[in-house]
Amino acid sequence: DGRGMRNATVTIGDRKGFARTVTTSSFGYVSFEDVAAGGRYTIGVASRQYRFASRIVEIDGTLANVDFVGLE
């Protein structure tokens, strides 16, 4: 319905296999600290209710407004 999903698990990982995982806020937002600019990362979302496709993003500064839409 377009609203953010709370308590979803979001993971960001780099090419070396280093990954960090956080849980979304009550509004569906998440923030990662110390992510190096100029890197390529895979971002994935997990939820009990929905499936999401992972995305590969290149970060060249601040990355904002990355939205995931459930596959089902």
C-alpha positions in Angstrom: 0.0 0.0 0.0 3.1 2.3 -0.2 3.7 2.6 3.5 7.0 1.7 5.1 7.2 -1.7 6.8 8.4 -1.8 10.4 10.5 -4.6 11.8 11.8 -5.7 8.4 15.5 -6.8 8.4 17.7 -4.8 6.0 21.2 -6.1 5.2 24.0 -4.2 3.3 27.0 -6.1 2.2 30.2 -5.3 0.3 32.2 -7.3 -2.3 34.5 -8.6 0.5 31.6 -10.3 2.2 31.3 -7.8 5.1 27.7 -7.3 6.0 25.7 -5.3 8.5 22.0 -5.9 9.4 19.5 -3.5 11.0 15.8 -3.5 11.6 13.5 -0.9 10.2 11.9 1.7 12.4 8.1 2.0 13.0 8.0 4.1 9.8 10.0 1.6 7.8 13.2 3.7 7.7 16.8 2.5 8.2 20.2 4.1 8.4 23.7 2.6 8.1 26.8 4.4 9.4 30.3 4.2 8.0 29.5 3.1 4.5 32.4 4.1 2.3 31.5 6.2 -0.8 32.7 4.9 -4.1 31.8 1.3 -3.1 29.4 -1.2 -4.6 27.0 -2.8 -2.1 24.2 -5.4 -2.2 21.1 -4.4 -0.1 18.6 -7.0 0.8 15.3 -6.9 2.8 13.7 -9.8 4.7 10.2 -9.9 6.1 7.9 -12.6 7.4 5.1 -11.4 5.2 6.7 -10.4 1.9 9.6 -11.3 -0.4 11.9 -8.7 -1.9 14.6 -8.8 -4.6 18.0 -7.7 -3.5 19.5 -4.7 -5.2 23.1 -3.7 -6.1 23.8 0.0 -5.6 26.9 2.1 -6.0 27.3 4.8 -3.4 28.9 8.0 -4.4 27.8 10.1 -1.5 24.7 10.0 0.5 22.3 7.3 -0.6 18.6 8.2 0.1 15.2 7.1 -1.0 16.0 3.5 -1.9 12.6 1.9 -1.9 11.9 -1.8 -2.0 8.6 -3.2 -3.2 7.3 -6.6 -2.2 7.3 -9.3 -4.9 4.0 -10.8 -3.8 
